[in-house]
Amino acid sequence: SQFPGDGLGMNVNYTEGIWIGYRWYQKQNLRPLFPFGYGLSYTTFKYSAPRLIATSGGKNTPIKVSFTVTNTGKRAGSSAAQIYVGKPQAGLPVPVKELGAYQMVHLKPGESKTVTVTIDPLQLSVWNDQLNKFVVKPGVYKIYIGQNVDNTPLYLTYTVR
């Protein structure tokens, strides 16, 4: 026997679609006190020297992004270096930016490291209802680099052919 609320035999409609979490805040143009990816630290970091290993590629080509992280504070610490992807507006609704990859970087005071991060091609895809699968659209993608979704001071563009 069933009891109310167990979900058996019921359909659930998720009407929010892709607009959940930090994507909803971006769509509403709201800035929470602690944005997605925010982390507390006892030191500070600077991001610089962004570079794409290749500026364009095919739909199945991973994107390699290189940049430098410097510990500008007086204590050792770690930063979760985050790469966000801004997809082209190609007829489907897409968020301003979505997390594409990240990497932890551990640094002593004053130390700098050059980091190379790979974005999997799946992170460029959007769901196509007509085809019933994820697809990567050709076009110009924005690659954002920083410490959280609201703090991405570095920006590059990558073209999918």
N, CA, C and O of each residue as an XYZ file, in Angstrom:
644
protein
N       0.839     -1.188      0.000
C       0.000      0.000      0.000
C       0.880      1.246      0.000
O       2.005      1.250      0.500
N       0.315      2.305     -0.585
C       1.027      3.571     -0.667
C       0.601      4.500      0.451
O      -0.522      4.413      0.948
N       1.491      5.381      0.844
C       1.110      6.448      1.757
C       1.325      7.765      1.053
O       2.214      7.865      0.207
N       0.537      8.788      1.374
C       0.648     10.072      0.680
C       2.057     10.644      0.805
O       2.677     10.610      1.868
N       2.535     11.168     -0.315
C       3.805     11.857     -0.305
C       5.008     11.001     -0.640
O       6.133     11.498     -0.616
N       4.804      9.702     -0.959
C       5.983      8.891     -1.253
C       6.439      9.030     -2.696
O       7.491      8.503     -3.059
N       5.669      9.729     -3.531
C       6.089     10.015     -4.892
C       5.857      8.902     -5.882
O       6.092      9.097     -7.074
N       5.405      7.743     -5.444
C       5.170      6.643     -6.368
C       3.964      6.940     -7.248
O       2.900      7.318     -6.756
N       4.138      6.770     -8.525
C       3.035      6.997     -9.449
C       2.718      8.462     -9.679
O       1.691      8.771    -10.284
N       3.544      9.360     -9.228
C       3.282     10.790     -9.410
C       4.297     11.384    -10.362
O       5.440     10.932    -10.421
N       3.886     12.394    -11.106
C       4.806     13.143    -11.951
C       5.142     14.449    -11.265
O       4.278     15.094    -10.671
N       6.390     14.830    -11.349
C       6.835     16.087    -10.769
C       7.336     16.974    -11.901
O       8.168     16.555    -12.706
N       6.829     18.191    -11.958
C       7.285     19.149    -12.961
C       8.251     20.130    -12.320
O       7.928     20.787    -11.330
N       9.445     20.219    -12.902
C      10.439     21.178    -12.431
C      10.382     22.388    -13.357
O      11.044     22.421    -14.394
N       9.599     23.359    -12.978
C       9.344     24.501    -13.847
C      10.478     25.521    -13.864
O      10.487     26.411    -14.714
N      11.446     25.409    -12.931
C      12.539     26.378    -12.911
C      13.552     26.131    -14.020
O      14.352     27.015    -14.326
N      13.534     24.951    -14.627
C      14.469     24.648    -15.707
C      15.904     24.783    -15.252
O      16.286     24.229    -14.221
N      16.709     25.521    -16.016
C      18.124     25.692    -15.680
C      18.362     26.800    -14.672
O      19.497     27.002    -14.241
N      17.325     27.519    -14.289
C      17.483     28.715    -13.447
C      17.434     28.363    -11.963
O      16.507     28.752    -11.253
N      18.444     27.621    -11.504
C      18.534     27.262    -10.091
C      19.886     27.717     -9.557
O      20.831     27.915    -10.321
N      19.970     27.881     -8.240
C      21.224     28.258     -7.598
C      21.780     29.572     -8.115
O      21.044     30.544     -8.286
N      23.089     29.597     -8.364
C      23.738     30.843     -8.787
C      23.230     31.338    -10.139
O      23.295     32.536    -10.416
N      22.725     30.438    -10.986
C      22.176     30.865    -12.284
C      20.939     31.741    -12.081
O      20.735     32.705    -12.819
N      20.110     31.411    -11.080
C      18.918     32.212    -10.778
C      19.330     33.594    -10.284
O      18.761     34.599    -10.707
N      20.325     33.650     -9.383
C      20.790     34.946     -8.884
C      21.284     35.824    -10.031
O      21.005     37.023    -10.057
N      22.022     35.231    -10.988
C      22.508     36.001    -12.130
C      21.349     36.514    -12.970
O      21.341     37.673    -13.385
N      20.365     35.646    -13.221
C      19.223     36.047    -14.045
C      18.443     37.186    -13.388
O      17.950     38.082    -14.073
N      18.334     37.147    -12.064
C      17.613     38.179    -11.321
C      18.473     39.416    -11.054
O      18.001     40.404    -10.490
N      19.749     39.346    -11.469
C      20.701     40.433    -11.244
C      20.857     40.739     -9.749
O      20.905     41.900     -9.343
N      20.935     39.672     -8.941
C      21.112     39.780     -7.499
C      22.497     39.266     -7.118
O      23.020     38.345     -7.745
N      23.082     39.863     -6.090
C      24.394     39.425     -5.603
C      24.250     38.989     -4.158
O      24.058     39.823     -3.273
N      24.343     37.674     -3.908
C      24.267     37.215     -2.519
C      25.525     37.605     -1.746
O      26.557     37.920     -2.340
N      25.430     37.580     -0.436
C      26.565     37.938      0.407
C      27.753     37.009      0.146
O      28.897     37.461      0.115
N      27.484     35.707     -0.041
C      28.519     34.731     -0.327
C      28.174     34.039     -1.643
O      27.418     33.067     -1.643
N      28.716     34.526     -2.772
C      28.364     33.962     -4.073
C      28.897     32.539     -4.256
O      29.778     32.097     -3.518
N      28.357     31.834     -5.236
C      28.780     30.477     -5.550
C      30.296     30.436     -5.737
O      30.859     31.258     -6.460
N      30.955     29.479     -5.085
C      32.397     29.333     -5.192
C      33.174     30.136     -4.178
O      34.402     30.052     -4.129
N      32.470     30.924     -3.353
C      33.126     31.776     -2.373
C      33.792     30.909     -1.312
O      33.212     29.921     -0.863
N      34.986     31.268     -0.918
C      35.676     30.549      0.143
C      36.422     31.529      1.019
O      37.015     32.490      0.528
N      36.393     31.287      2.318
C      37.108     32.153      3.254
C      38.580     31.764      3.281
O      38.917     30.590      3.132
N      39.444     32.729      3.468
C      40.869     32.476      3.519
C      41.515     33.490      4.444
O      40.967     34.565      4.691
N      42.685     33.137      4.950
C      43.442     34.056      5.785
C      44.468     34.828      4.974
O      45.346     35.486      5.533
N      44.354     34.744      3.645
C      45.273     35.459      2.768
C      44.514     35.949      1.548
O      43.312     35.712      1.424
N      45.211     36.632      0.645
C      44.576     37.161     -0.560
C      45.322     36.658     -1.788
O      46.487     36.269     -1.710
N      44.625     36.674     -2.929
C      45.197     36.151     -4.165
C      44.961     37.114     -5.314
O      43.986     37.865     -5.340
N      45.886     37.066     -6.265
C      45.738     37.837     -7.500
C      45.855     36.866     -8.668
O      46.715     35.985     -8.677
N      44.983     37.039     -9.646
C      44.994     36.225    -10.860
C      45.507     37.097    -12.002
O      45.128     38.263    -12.111
N      46.373     36.534    -12.860
C      46.937     37.312    -13.962
C      47.344     36.400    -15.113
O      47.251     35.176    -15.019
N      47.796     37.020    -16.200
C      48.366     36.355    -17.376
C      47.500     35.237    -17.955
O      47.981     34.117    -18.133
N      46.219     35.527    -18.255
C      45.371     34.480    -18.840
C      45.790     34.167    -20.275
O      46.196     35.054    -21.025
N      45.684     32.896    -20.640
C      46.067     32.495    -21.992
C      45.340     31.214    -22.357
O      45.232     30.293    -21.548
N      44.843     31.166    -23.589
C      44.280     29.937    -24.130
C      45.377     29.223    -24.903
O      46.114     29.859    -25.656
N      45.496     27.913    -24.730
C      46.492     27.144    -25.471
C      46.141     27.178    -26.963
O      47.032     27.232    -27.811
N      44.837     27.146    -27.280
C      44.335     27.343    -28.647
C      43.107     28.240    -28.538
O      42.322     28.095    -27.601
N      42.928     29.163    -29.480
C      41.808     30.110    -29.400
C      40.550     29.618    -30.085
O      39.508     30.271    -30.021
N      40.641     28.456    -30.747
C      39.450     27.878    -31.381
C      39.627     26.372    -31.493
O      40.730     25.842    -31.363
N      38.504     25.697    -31.739
C      38.536     24.246    -31.877
C      37.182     23.708    -32.265
O      36.212     24.456    -32.386
N      37.122     22.409    -32.459
C      35.881     21.748    -32.831
C      34.981     21.502    -31.630
O      35.351     21.792    -30.492
N      33.794     20.963    -31.894
C      32.792     20.734    -30.848
C      33.240     19.726    -29.792
O      32.738     19.747    -28.668
N      34.170     18.854    -30.135
C      34.633     17.830    -29.192
C      36.040     18.097    -28.671
O      36.662     17.213    -28.082
N      36.540     19.307    -28.884
C      37.898     19.655    -28.476
C      37.899     20.237    -27.066
O      37.198     21.216    -26.811
N      38.675     19.651    -26.138
C      38.802     20.271    -24.814
C      39.491     21.638    -24.929
O      40.303     21.859    -25.827
N      39.160     22.539    -24.016
C      39.772     23.868    -23.986
C      40.785     23.900    -22.854
O      40.455     23.569    -21.715
N      42.013     24.294    -23.157
C      43.049     24.415    -22.133
C      43.299     25.896    -21.857
O      43.599     26.678    -22.759
N      43.165     26.253    -20.575
C      43.319     27.634    -20.129
C      44.483     27.701    -19.144
O      44.576     26.887    -18.225
N      45.359     28.667    -19.341
C      46.505     28.852    -18.470
C      46.423     30.247    -17.844
O      45.985     31.196    -18.494
N      46.840     30.368    -16.591
C      46.857     31.658    -15.896
C      47.767     31.537    -14.684
O      48.155     30.436    -14.294
N      48.103     32.669    -14.095
C      48.971     32.703    -12.925
C      48.163     33.126    -11.709
O      47.351     34.048    -11.779
N      48.396     32.440    -10.591
C      47.791     32.805     -9.308
C      48.933     33.182     -8.370
O      49.917     32.450     -8.258
N      48.803     34.327     -7.698
C      49.820     34.807     -6.759
C      49.191     35.004     -5.389
O      48.115     35.591     -5.270
N      49.859     34.515     -4.367
C      49.429     34.769     -2.994
C      49.981     36.143     -2.612
O      51.186     36.299     -2.413
N      49.097     37.132     -2.512
C      49.509     38.511     -2.219
C      49.450     38.831     -0.727
O      49.715     39.962     -0.319
N      49.099     37.829      0.086
C      48.993     38.047      1.526
C      50.237     37.641      2.284
O      51.283     37.366      1.697
N      50.103     37.607      3.618
C      51.236     37.309      4.500
C      51.207     35.896      5.060
O      52.065     35.534      5.865
N      50.216     35.079      4.640
C      50.104     33.699      5.139
C      49.972     32.738      3.968
O      49.527     33.114      2.883
N      50.361     31.507      4.202
C      50.144     30.456      3.203
C      48.648     30.225      3.086
O      47.906     30.427      4.047
N      48.209     29.802      1.914
C      46.787     29.558      1.736
C      46.487     28.857      0.429
O      47.366     28.628     -0.402
N      45.213     28.522      0.272
C      44.742     27.833     -0.925
C      43.629     28.631     -1.577
O      42.799     29.240     -0.902
N      43.629     28.616     -2.888
C      42.566     29.264     -3.656
C      41.954     28.234     -4.588
O      42.669     27.470     -5.238
N      40.652     28.217     -4.651
C      39.961     27.360     -5.619
C      39.816     28.169     -6.901
O      38.844     28.904     -7.076
N      40.789     28.028     -7.795
C      40.757     28.749     -9.069
C      39.614     28.195     -9.909
O      39.544     26.992    -10.159
N      38.721     29.077    -10.343
C      37.513     28.649    -11.040
C      37.440     29.225    -12.446
O      37.763     30.390    -12.680
N      37.008     28.382    -13.371
C      36.822     28.771    -14.767
C      35.326     28.683    -15.056
O      34.707     27.638    -14.854
N      34.756     29.778    -15.527
C      33.341     29.813    -15.890
C      33.227     29.995    -17.394
O      34.076     30.627    -18.023
N      32.162     29.430    -17.964
C      31.926     29.483    -19.402
C      30.654     30.278    -19.669
O      29.607     30.010    -19.080
N      30.756     31.258    -20.563
C      29.604     31.992    -21.063
C      29.303     31.486    -22.466
O      30.094     31.687    -23.387
N      28.158     30.829    -22.625
C      27.812     30.210    -23.909
C      27.122     31.217    -24.829
O      26.466     32.146    -24.356
N      27.271     31.031    -26.147
C      26.610     31.955    -27.074
C      25.089     31.826    -26.995
O      24.555     30.739    -26.775
N      24.411     32.943    -27.178
C      22.945     32.954    -27.202
C      22.509     32.476    -28.586
O      22.368     33.281    -29.508
N      22.298     31.187    -28.729
C      21.972     30.615    -30.047
C      20.575     30.016    -30.053
O      20.390     28.857    -30.425
N      19.597     30.804    -29.641
C      18.214     30.348    -29.693
C      17.759     29.573    -28.469
O      16.564     29.307    -28.334
N      18.663     29.199    -27.570
C      18.308     28.493    -26.349
C      18.683     29.364    -25.157
O      19.696     30.062    -25.199
N      17.879     29.334    -24.090
C      18.242     30.142    -22.924
C      19.502     29.585    -22.263
O      19.602     28.382    -22.020
N      20.460     30.462    -21.975
C      21.686     30.058    -21.298
C      22.028     31.075    -20.213
O      21.779     32.267    -20.388
N      22.593     30.623    -19.098
C      23.037     31.552    -18.052
C      24.196     32.410    -18.533
O      24.857     32.077    -19.517
N      24.440     33.510    -17.843
C      25.551     34.396    -18.176
C      26.864     33.620    -18.122
O      27.691     33.727    -19.027
N      27.052     32.839    -17.060
C      28.245     32.008    -16.936
C      27.939     30.809    -16.057
O      27.151     30.879    -15.114
N      28.595     29.699    -16.402
C      28.437     28.453    -15.664
C      29.816     27.879    -15.358
O      30.747     28.027    -16.149
N      29.941     27.227    -14.209
C      31.213     26.624    -13.839
C      31.613     25.586    -14.878
O      30.847     24.674    -15.190
N      32.832     25.737    -15.413
C      33.338     24.803    -16.413
C      34.436     23.911    -15.879
O      34.572     22.769    -16.318
N      35.229     24.413    -14.935
C      36.321     23.650    -14.343
C      36.862     24.431    -13.148
O      36.591     25.621    -12.992
N      37.626     23.741    -12.313
C      38.292     24.407    -11.196
C      39.513     23.596    -10.783
O      39.651     22.423    -11.130
N      40.395     24.252    -10.035
C      41.587     23.583     -9.526
C      42.058     24.274     -8.260
O      42.140     25.502     -8.211
N      42.367     23.498     -7.245
C      42.919     24.056     -6.014
C      44.382     24.410     -6.230
O      45.138     23.647     -6.832
N      44.772     25.589     -5.726
C      46.145     26.066     -5.835
C      46.624     26.418     -4.425
O      46.022     27.259     -3.757
N      47.711     25.772     -3.969
C      48.273     26.012     -2.647
C      49.525     26.872     -2.812
O      50.427     26.520     -3.573
N      49.580     28.008     -2.094
C      50.691     28.947     -2.262
C      51.208     29.473     -0.922
O      50.438     29.719      0.006
N      52.520     29.640     -0.847
C      53.152     30.303      0.289
C      53.021     31.818      0.077
O      52.717     32.251     -1.035
N      53.242     32.623      1.106
C      53.176     34.078      0.930
C      54.122     34.556     -0.175
O      55.300     34.199     -0.184
N      53.610     35.356     -1.095
C      54.403     35.892     -2.197
C      54.645     34.924     -3.342
O      55.182     35.322     -4.375
N      54.263     33.668     -3.186
C      54.501     32.664     -4.228
C      53.489     32.798     -5.364
O      52.329     33.148     -5.145
N      53.951     32.513     -6.580
C      53.086     32.487     -7.771
C      53.198     31.121     -8.435
O      54.253     30.487     -8.404
N      52.105     30.680     -9.030
C      52.103     29.440     -9.810
C      51.303     29.668    -11.077
O      50.249     30.304    -11.065
N      51.825     29.135    -12.169
C      51.054     29.117    -13.408
C      50.271     27.815    -13.428
O      50.822     26.733    -13.230
N      48.988     27.944    -13.670
C      48.068     26.814    -13.624
C      47.490     26.605    -15.019
O      47.168     27.570    -15.712
N      47.359     25.360    -15.426
C      46.665     25.035    -16.674
C      45.491     24.138    -16.330
O      45.655     23.091    -15.703
N      44.303     24.560    -16.747
C      43.068     23.838    -16.460
C      42.418     23.459    -17.786
O      42.440     24.235    -18.741
N      41.840     22.260    -17.837
C      41.159     21.788    -19.044
C      39.653     21.822    -18.835
O      39.141     21.314    -17.837
N      38.951     22.426    -19.787
C      37.483     22.435    -19.781
C      37.022     21.325    -20.713
O      37.342     21.324    -21.902
N      36.273     20.390    -20.167
C      35.721     19.288    -20.953
C      34.684     19.848    -21.938
O      33.909     20.729    -21.564
N      34.653     19.361    -23.181
C      33.679     19.873    -24.161
C      32.224     19.760    -23.694
O      31.381     20.550    -24.120
N      31.920     18.797    -22.834
C      30.557     18.667    -22.317
C      30.130     19.930    -21.577
O      28.943     20.252    -21.546
N      31.084     20.652    -20.977
C      30.766     21.879    -20.254
C      30.328     23.009    -21.187
O      29.815     24.026    -20.721
N      30.520     22.845    -22.472
C      30.087     23.841    -23.460
C      28.680     23.544    -23.979
O      28.094     24.363    -24.687
N      28.149     22.397    -23.637
C      26.895     21.939    -24.238
C      25.659     22.520    -23.565
O      25.701     22.985    -22.426
N      24.560     22.477    -24.308
C      23.230     22.836    -23.809
C      22.283     21.713    -24.193
O      22.517     21.002    -25.171
N      21.218     21.554    -23.428
C      20.233     20.518    -23.713
C      19.307     20.989    -24.830
O      18.745     22.082    -24.755
N      19.147     20.172    -25.861
C      18.255     20.471    -26.973
C      17.055     19.542    -26.885
O      17.187     18.333    -27.076
N      15.873     20.106    -26.593
C      14.656     19.316    -26.436
C      14.249     18.602    -27.721
O      13.756     17.474    -27.675
N      14.452     19.255    -28.871
C      14.051     18.639    -30.142
C      14.898     17.408    -30.459
O      14.381     16.406    -30.952
N      16.190     17.484    -30.178
C      17.090     16.359    -30.446
C      17.184     15.396    -29.268
O      17.685     14.282    -29.413
N      16.704     15.823    -28.104
C      16.723     15.013    -26.890
C      18.151     14.623    -26.488
O      18.410     13.492    -26.078
N      19.071     15.590    -26.615
C      20.457     15.347    -26.220
C      21.179     16.675    -26.011
O      20.683     17.738    -26.382
N      22.374     16.583    -25.403
C      23.224     17.756    -25.236
C      23.946     18.040    -26.543
O      24.424     17.124    -27.212
N      24.022     19.326    -26.904
C      24.726     19.728    -28.125
C      25.638     20.915    -27.823
O      25.358     21.725    -26.939
N      26.729     21.000    -28.574
C      27.633     22.136    -28.494
C      27.398     22.985    -29.735
O      27.560     22.521    -30.864
N      27.018     24.226    -29.509
C      26.739     25.145    -30.612
C      28.025     25.809    -31.099
O      28.886     26.153    -30.288
N      28.165     25.993    -32.405
C      29.303     26.788    -32.876
C      29.110     28.244    -32.461
O      27.982     28.710    -32.305
N      30.210     28.947    -32.288
C      30.129     30.356    -31.914
C      31.237     30.745    -30.958
O      32.169     29.979    -30.711
N      31.117     31.959    -30.422
C      32.126     32.512    -29.522
C      31.686     32.277    -28.077
O      30.586     32.656    -27.677
N      32.564     31.646    -27.309
C      32.334     31.359    -25.896
C      33.227     32.280    -25.073
O      34.373     32.532    -25.443
N      32.707     32.777    -23.966
C      33.494     33.599    -23.058
C      34.043     32.687    -21.958
O      33.320     31.863    -21.399
N      35.312     32.850    -21.665
C      35.971     32.072    -20.626
C      36.366     33.044    -19.515
O      37.191     33.933    -19.725
N      35.767     32.868    -18.326
C      36.018     33.743    -17.184
C      36.882     32.999    -16.167
O      36.691     31.802    -15.953
N      37.828     33.696    -15.540
C      38.729     33.081    -14.573
C      38.704     33.905    -13.293
O      38.810     35.131    -13.336
N      38.563     33.224    -12.145
C      38.581     33.951    -10.883
C      38.336     33.075     -9.681
O      38.485     31.855     -9.741
N      37.951     33.721     -8.565
C      37.799     33.043     -7.285
C      36.374     32.611     -6.978
O      36.179     31.728     -6.142
N      35.376     33.196     -7.617
C      33.981     32.764     -7.445
C      33.165     33.367     -8.582
O      33.682     34.164     -9.364
N      31.909     32.995     -8.676
C      31.096     33.406     -9.826
C      30.985     34.924     -9.972
O      30.810     35.420    -11.085
N      31.084     35.668     -8.872
C      30.992     37.132     -8.930
C      32.355     37.823     -8.935
O      32.424     39.052     -8.965
N      33.430     37.050     -8.906
C      34.778     37.624     -8.892
C      35.616     36.912     -9.949
O      36.431     36.044     -9.637
N      35.402     37.294    -11.193
C      36.127     36.698    -12.326
C      36.805     37.821    -13.113
O      36.299     38.242    -14.153
N      37.953     38.310    -12.618
C      38.586     39.470    -13.246
C      39.216     39.185    -14.613
O      39.438     40.113    -15.391
N      39.505     37.928    -14.911
C      40.133     37.594    -16.192
C      39.090     37.050    -17.158
O      38.159     36.351    -16.757
N      39.260     37.383    -18.456
C      38.260     37.040    -19.443
C      38.948     36.798    -20.777
O      39.785     37.591    -21.208
N      38.589     35.697    -21.429
C      39.104     35.341    -22.749
C      37.939     34.908    -23.629
O      36.847     34.640    -23.127
N      38.162     34.838    -24.937
C      37.133     34.286    -25.822
C      37.700     33.091    -26.586
O      38.881     33.051    -26.931
N      36.832     32.132    -26.834
C      37.187     30.894    -27.533
C      36.097     30.630    -28.570
O      34.910     30.767    -28.273
N      36.494     30.256    -29.774
C      35.536     30.015    -30.844
C      35.403     28.528    -31.132
O      36.391     27.842    -31.392
N      34.171     28.040    -31.084
C      33.870     26.665    -31.497
C      33.442     26.709    -32.944
O      32.505     27.423    -33.302
N      34.135     25.937    -33.786
C      33.827     25.904    -35.218
C      32.762     24.888    -35.521
O      32.377     24.725    -36.678
